[in-house]
Amino acid sequence: MKDVLLIALFAFLGAAAAGLVGAVALRALRHRSVAVSLTVVAAVSVTAMLAGTLAVAWAMFLSSHDLTVVTTVCAMAAVVSLATALLLGRWVVARSNALTQAARSFGEGGSFAAPGGSATAELAALGRELAATSEKLARSREREQALEASRRELVAWISHDLRTPLAGLRAMSEALEDGMAEDPERYFRQIRTEVDRLNSMVGDLFELSRIHAGALPLSIGRMSVYDLVGDALAGVGPLAREYGVRLVGDAVEALPVEVDGKEMTRVLGNLLVNAIRRTPADGTVAVAAQREADTVVVSVTDGCGGIPEEDLPRVFDTGWRGTEARTPPAGAGLGLAIVRGIVEAHAGRAAVRNVPGGCCFEIVLPAARA
């Protein structure tokens, strides 16, 4: 038993000395290629085995012939181990370089494609992660391009919409200043109308900017969808009578939601005003609310004739107007963008789909907790 302990001690001391030298070498070469590190690791393994074996051999006073045999065997094992480490290192380095070359496409605005061929589990996992990141970046670039195009359209449309009332205000003010107005009171009323129109447009722009900045203040409270819809219908009642449109709200359930009553009333008001203005006289605008799983779905259905299928994905975009089917007179294309922003601020979503004779706008909100 004592001999075994001595053999283990000598073998450990010899291997430890080789391991210490290898650790120093690895630290000195830590910034070099992985092939060099693998070679050092293989060399340390063989050297530790050789050092331990020689230490035991010397301690046991083996014959020179036996010592030569042991040394030769260890040397051959070292050669094979080093060669294998070099081949493995070169293969890993080649795969790493191919992955690096493929990853450079990120900086050039391209997409990532993982290099073909086999790879280690870690490099394969890295390639999958880079491919997933590439897809996310591509979607992000598409959203950024769409947003930039929307901003350009918004600036163009707002500039046009502001120029028209401003030109009218200037003409009327000059007529009043020169005493050329035959009916000053009518001019004053028209100026007030145009000012209200400009004020509404600027208010929408300010509201939209707060939504995009994530700074929309919400005062959340528990209330019934029935009350929200009732208030919105009462607010647009005069406009519906002016346009000869019937308002129907019989399919509204008394479902509890946790929302900002003022902002959500604005959402329903925007949808109802758009629906009334685009529904022909003697048409019907119907409002419904029902529970679906853990959500409350509020829908506004009109008789506008529908929206072209290719335009449906852009209906809620900022500044988008599309055809006259959804654009209210003198509108800036902000109403539906504000609707979506407010609904999403409530952790909900807004959607639109065509139905026979018109379209249906849906607001999906989380149901209130019991």
C-alpha positions as CSV (number, residue, x, y, z in Angstrom):
1,M,0.0,0.0,0.0
2,K,2.9,2.3,0.8
3,D,4.5,1.6,-2.6
4,V,1.2,2.6,-4.3
5,L,1.1,5.9,-2.4
6,L,4.7,6.7,-3.3
7,I,4.0,5.9,-7.0
8,A,0.9,8.2,-6.9
9,L,2.9,11.0,-5.2
10,F,5.8,10.9,-7.8
11,A,3.3,10.7,-10.7
12,F,1.4,13.6,-9.3
13,L,4.5,15.8,-8.8
14,G,5.7,15.1,-12.3
15,A,2.3,15.8,-13.9
16,A,1.8,18.9,-11.7
17,A,5.1,20.4,-12.8
18,A,4.1,19.8,-16.5
19,G,0.6,21.3,-15.8
20,L,2.1,24.4,-14.2
21,V,4.4,25.0,-17.2
22,G,1.4,24.5,-19.5
23,A,-0.8,26.9,-17.6
24,V,1.9,29.6,-17.9
25,A,2.2,28.9,-21.6
26,L,-1.6,29.1,-22.1
27,R,-1.7,32.4,-20.3
28,A,1.1,33.8,-22.4
29,L,-0.6,32.6,-25.6
30,R,-4.2,33.4,-24.7
31,H,-4.5,36.0,-27.4
32,R,-3.3,33.6,-30.1
33,S,-5.3,31.3,-32.3
34,V,-7.4,28.5,-30.9
35,A,-5.2,26.1,-32.8
36,V,-2.2,27.1,-30.7
37,S,-4.2,26.7,-27.5
38,L,-5.3,23.2,-28.5
39,T,-1.7,22.3,-29.4
40,V,-0.5,23.5,-26.0
41,V,-3.3,21.6,-24.2
42,A,-2.3,18.4,-26.1
43,A,1.3,18.9,-25.3
44,V,0.6,19.5,-21.7
45,S,-1.5,16.3,-21.5
46,V,1.3,14.2,-23.0
47,T,4.1,15.9,-21.1
48,A,2.2,15.4,-17.8
49,M,1.9,11.7,-18.6
50,L,5.6,11.5,-19.6
51,A,6.8,13.5,-16.6
52,G,4.8,11.3,-14.2
53,T,5.9,8.1,-15.8
54,L,9.6,9.2,-15.8
55,A,9.4,10.3,-12.2
56,V,8.0,6.9,-11.2
57,A,10.5,5.1,-13.4
58,W,13.5,6.9,-11.8
59,A,12.1,6.4,-8.4
60,M,11.7,2.6,-9.0
61,F,15.2,2.4,-10.6
62,L,14.0,0.7,-13.8
63,S,16.6,-0.6,-16.1
64,S,17.8,1.6,-18.9
65,H,16.1,-0.6,-21.5
66,D,12.7,-0.3,-19.7
67,L,13.2,3.4,-19.3
68,T,13.9,3.7,-23.0
69,V,10.8,1.7,-23.9
70,V,8.6,3.8,-21.7
71,T,10.0,7.1,-23.0
72,T,9.6,5.9,-26.6
73,V,6.0,5.0,-26.1
74,C,5.2,8.4,-24.5
75,A,7.1,10.2,-27.3
76,M,5.0,8.4,-30.0
77,A,1.8,9.2,-28.1
78,A,3.0,12.9,-27.9
79,V,3.6,13.0,-31.7
80,V,0.1,11.6,-32.5
81,S,-1.6,13.9,-29.9
82,L,0.1,17.0,-31.2
83,A,-0.7,16.1,-34.8
84,T,-4.4,15.5,-33.9
85,A,-4.5,18.8,-31.9
86,L,-3.1,20.7,-34.9
87,L,-5.6,19.2,-37.3
88,L,-8.5,19.9,-34.9
89,G,-7.2,23.4,-34.3
90,R,-6.9,24.2,-38.1
91,W,-10.5,22.8,-38.6
92,V,-11.9,24.9,-35.8
93,V,-10.0,28.0,-37.0
94,A,-11.3,27.5,-40.6
95,R,-14.9,27.2,-39.4
96,S,-14.4,30.3,-37.2
97,N,-13.0,32.3,-40.1
98,A,-15.9,31.3,-42.3
99,L,-18.3,32.4,-39.6
100,T,-16.5,35.7,-39.3
101,Q,-16.6,36.3,-43.0
102,A,-20.4,35.6,-43.1
103,A,-21.0,37.9,-40.1
104,R,-19.4,40.8,-41.9
105,S,-22.5,41.1,-44.0
106,F,-24.2,42.7,-41.0
107,G,-22.1,45.8,-41.4
108,E,-22.8,46.0,-45.1
109,G,-26.6,46.0,-44.7
110,G,-27.0,42.5,-46.0
111,S,-28.3,39.3,-44.5
112,F,-26.5,36.6,-42.7
113,A,-26.2,33.1,-44.1
114,A,-24.4,30.5,-42.0
115,P,-21.5,28.8,-43.9
116,G,-22.1,25.3,-45.0
117,G,-20.4,22.2,-43.7
118,S,-20.1,20.6,-40.3
119,A,-19.1,22.6,-37.3
120,T,-18.7,22.2,-33.5
121,A,-21.9,22.5,-31.4
122,E,-20.8,25.9,-30.1
123,L,-20.1,27.4,-33.6
124,A,-23.3,25.9,-35.0
125,A,-25.3,27.5,-32.1
126,L,-23.5,30.8,-32.8
127,G,-24.4,30.6,-36.4
128,R,-28.1,30.0,-35.6
129,E,-28.1,32.9,-33.2
130,L,-26.5,35.1,-35.9
131,A,-29.1,34.0,-38.4
132,A,-31.9,34.8,-36.0
133,T,-30.4,38.2,-35.3
134,S,-30.1,38.8,-39.1
135,E,-33.8,38.2,-39.5
136,K,-34.6,40.6,-36.7
137,L,-32.4,43.3,-38.2
138,A,-34.0,42.8,-41.6
139,R,-37.5,43.3,-40.1
140,S,-36.2,46.3,-38.2
141,R,-34.8,47.8,-41.4
142,E,-38.1,47.2,-43.2
143,R,-40.0,48.9,-40.3
144,E,-37.5,51.8,-40.3
145,Q,-37.9,52.3,-44.1
146,A,-41.7,52.1,-43.8
147,L,-41.6,54.6,-41.0
148,E,-39.4,57.0,-42.9
149,A,-41.6,56.8,-45.9
150,S,-44.6,57.4,-43.7
151,R,-42.9,60.5,-42.1
152,R,-42.1,61.9,-45.5
153,E,-45.7,61.4,-46.6
154,L,-47.0,63.0,-43.4
155,V,-44.8,66.1,-43.8
156,A,-46.0,66.5,-47.4
157,W,-49.6,66.1,-46.5
158,I,-49.5,68.3,-43.4
159,S,-47.7,71.0,-45.4
160,H,-50.5,70.9,-48.0
161,D,-53.2,70.8,-45.4
162,L,-51.7,73.8,-43.5
163,R,-51.1,75.8,-46.7
164,T,-54.8,75.8,-47.7
165,P,-56.4,77.2,-44.5
166,L,-53.5,79.6,-44.0
167,A,-53.9,81.0,-47.5
168,G,-57.7,81.4,-46.8
169,L,-57.0,83.2,-43.5
170,R,-54.5,85.5,-45.1
171,A,-56.9,86.4,-47.9
172,M,-59.8,87.0,-45.5
173,S,-57.7,89.1,-43.1
174,E,-56.4,91.2,-46.0
175,A,-60.0,91.8,-47.2
176,L,-61.0,92.8,-43.7
177,E,-58.0,95.1,-43.3
178,D,-58.7,96.8,-46.7
179,G,-62.4,97.2,-45.9
180,M,-63.3,95.1,-49.0
181,A,-65.4,92.5,-47.1
182,E,-69.1,92.9,-47.8
183,D,-70.1,90.8,-44.9
184,P,-67.5,91.0,-42.1
185,E,-69.4,88.8,-39.7
186,R,-69.3,85.9,-42.2
187,Y,-65.6,86.4,-42.6
188,F,-65.1,86.3,-38.8
189,R,-67.1,83.1,-38.6
190,Q,-65.1,81.5,-41.4
191,I,-61.8,82.6,-39.8
192,R,-63.0,81.0,-36.5
193,T,-63.8,77.8,-38.4
194,E,-60.4,77.7,-40.0
195,V,-58.6,78.4,-36.7
196,D,-60.5,75.6,-35.0
197,R,-59.5,73.3,-37.9
198,L,-55.8,74.2,-37.6
199,N,-56.0,73.9,-33.8
200,S,-57.5,70.4,-34.1
201,M,-54.7,69.4,-36.6
202,V,-52.0,70.7,-34.3
203,G,-53.5,68.9,-31.3
204,D,-53.5,65.6,-33.3
205,L,-49.9,66.1,-34.1
206,F,-49.0,66.8,-30.5
207,E,-51.0,63.7,-29.3
208,L,-49.2,61.6,-31.9
209,S,-45.8,62.8,-30.9
210,R,-46.5,61.9,-27.3
211,I,-47.7,58.4,-28.4
212,H,-44.5,57.8,-30.4
213,A,-42.3,59.0,-27.6
214,G,-44.1,56.7,-25.1
215,A,-45.1,59.7,-23.0
216,L,-48.8,59.5,-23.3
217,P,-50.2,59.9,-19.7
218,L,-52.9,57.4,-18.8
219,S,-55.3,57.6,-15.9
220,I,-56.4,53.9,-15.7
221,G,-59.7,53.1,-14.1
222,R,-62.2,50.3,-14.0
223,M,-65.3,51.0,-16.1
224,S,-67.9,49.3,-18.3
225,V,-67.6,49.0,-22.0
226,Y,-71.3,49.7,-22.2
227,D,-70.8,53.1,-20.6
228,L,-67.9,53.9,-22.9
229,V,-69.8,53.1,-26.1
230,G,-72.9,54.9,-24.8
231,D,-70.9,58.1,-24.2
232,A,-69.2,57.8,-27.7
233,L,-72.6,57.3,-29.4
234,A,-74.1,60.3,-27.7
235,G,-71.2,62.4,-28.8
236,V,-71.5,61.6,-32.5
237,G,-75.3,61.5,-32.5
238,P,-75.7,65.1,-34.0
239,L,-73.1,64.2,-36.8
240,A,-75.0,61.0,-37.6
241,R,-78.3,62.9,-37.9
242,E,-76.6,65.4,-40.2
243,Y,-75.4,62.7,-42.5
244,G,-78.6,60.7,-42.2
245,V,-76.8,57.6,-40.8
246,R,-78.4,55.3,-38.2
247,L,-76.4,54.3,-35.2
248,V,-76.9,50.9,-33.7
249,G,-75.4,49.8,-30.4
250,D,-77.7,47.0,-29.3
251,A,-75.0,44.3,-29.3
252,V,-72.8,45.9,-26.6
253,E,-72.3,43.8,-23.4
254,A,-71.6,45.4,-20.0
255,L,-68.1,44.1,-19.8
256,P,-65.5,45.6,-17.3
257,V,-62.2,47.0,-18.6
258,E,-59.4,48.9,-17.1
259,V,-58.7,51.9,-19.4
260,D,-58.3,55.6,-19.5
261,G,-61.9,56.7,-20.1
262,K,-61.0,60.0,-21.8
263,E,-58.5,58.4,-24.2
264,M,-60.7,55.4,-25.0
265,T,-63.7,57.7,-25.7
266,R,-61.5,59.5,-28.1
267,V,-60.6,56.2,-29.8
268,L,-64.3,55.3,-30.2
269,G,-65.1,58.8,-31.3
270,N,-62.5,58.8,-34.1
271,L,-63.7,55.4,-35.4
272,L,-67.4,56.5,-35.3
273,V,-66.7,59.8,-37.0
274,N,-64.8,58.1,-39.8
275,A,-67.5,55.5,-40.1
276,I,-70.4,58.1,-40.2
277,R,-68.6,60.3,-42.8
278,R,-68.0,57.3,-45.1
279,T,-71.3,55.6,-44.8
280,P,-74.0,56.7,-47.4
281,A,-77.2,58.4,-46.2
282,D,-79.7,55.9,-44.8
283,G,-76.8,53.6,-44.0
284,T,-76.0,52.0,-40.7
285,V,-73.0,52.2,-38.4
286,A,-73.1,49.4,-35.8
287,V,-71.1,49.1,-32.6
288,A,-70.7,45.8,-30.8
289,A,-68.7,44.6,-27.8
290,Q,-68.2,41.0,-26.6
291,R,-65.8,39.0,-24.6
292,E,-63.4,36.6,-26.3
293,A,-61.2,34.5,-23.9
294,D,-59.3,37.0,-21.8
295,T,-60.0,40.0,-24.0
296,V,-62.8,42.4,-24.8
297,V,-63.4,43.1,-28.5
298,V,-65.2,46.3,-29.5
299,S,-66.1,46.6,-33.2
300,V,-67.4,49.4,-35.4
301,T,-68.9,48.3,-38.6
302,D,-69.8,50.8,-41.4
303,G,-71.1,50.8,-44.9
304,C,-68.2,52.6,-46.7
305,G,-68.0,49.9,-49.4
306,G,-64.8,48.4,-48.1
307,I,-61.1,49.1,-48.4
308,P,-58.8,47.6,-51.1
309,E,-57.1,44.5,-49.8
310,E,-53.6,45.9,-50.6
311,D,-54.4,49.0,-48.4
312,L,-55.6,47.1,-45.3
313,P,-52.1,46.7,-43.8
314,R,-51.5,50.5,-44.0
315,V,-54.7,51.8,-42.7
316,F,-53.3,52.6,-39.2
317,D,-50.0,54.0,-40.5
318,T,-49.2,57.6,-39.6
319,G,-50.2,60.1,-42.3
320,W,-51.6,57.4,-44.6
321,R,-54.8,58.4,-46.5
322,G,-55.2,55.9,-49.3
323,T,-58.4,56.3,-51.2
324,E,-61.3,58.6,-50.4
325,A,-63.0,55.6,-48.7
326,R,-61.5,56.4,-45.3
327,T,-60.3,60.0,-45.6
328,P,-62.5,62.5,-43.9
329,P,-62.6,66.0,-45.4
330,A,-59.5,68.0,-44.7
331,G,-58.1,65.2,-42.7
332,A,-54.4,64.7,-42.1
333,G,-54.4,61.0,-41.9
334,L,-53.7,61.0,-38.1
335,G,-57.0,59.8,-36.6
336,L,-56.4,56.1,-37.1
337,A,-52.7,56.3,-36.2
338,I,-53.8,57.9,-32.9
339,V,-56.4,55.2,-32.4
340,R,-53.7,52.5,-32.8
341,G,-51.3,54.3,-30.5
342,I,-53.8,54.8,-27.7
343,V,-55.0,51.2,-27.9
344,E,-51.4,49.8,-27.9
345,A,-50.7,52.0,-24.9
346,H,-53.4,50.0,-23.1
347,A,-51.7,46.7,-24.1
348,G,-54.3,46.1,-26.8
349,R,-54.3,46.0,-30.5
350,A,-56.4,47.6,-33.4
351,A,-57.3,45.7,-36.6
352,V,-59.5,46.2,-39.6
353,R,-61.1,43.8,-42.0
354,N,-63.6,44.0,-44.9
355,V,-67.2,42.8,-44.4
356,P,-70.0,42.8,-47.0
357,G,-70.8,46.4,-47.9
358,G,-68.2,48.0,-45.7
359,C,-65.5,47.3,-43.2
360,C,-65.2,46.5,-39.5
361,F,-62.7,48.1,-37.2
362,E,-61.9,46.1,-34.1
363,I,-60.3,47.2,-30.8
364,V,-59.0,44.3,-28.7
365,L,-58.4,45.2,-25.0
366,P,-57.4,43.0,-22.0
367,A,-60.4,42.1,-19.9
368,A,-60.4,43.5,-16.4
369,R,-59.4,41.2,-13.6
370,A,-62.2,39.8,-11.5
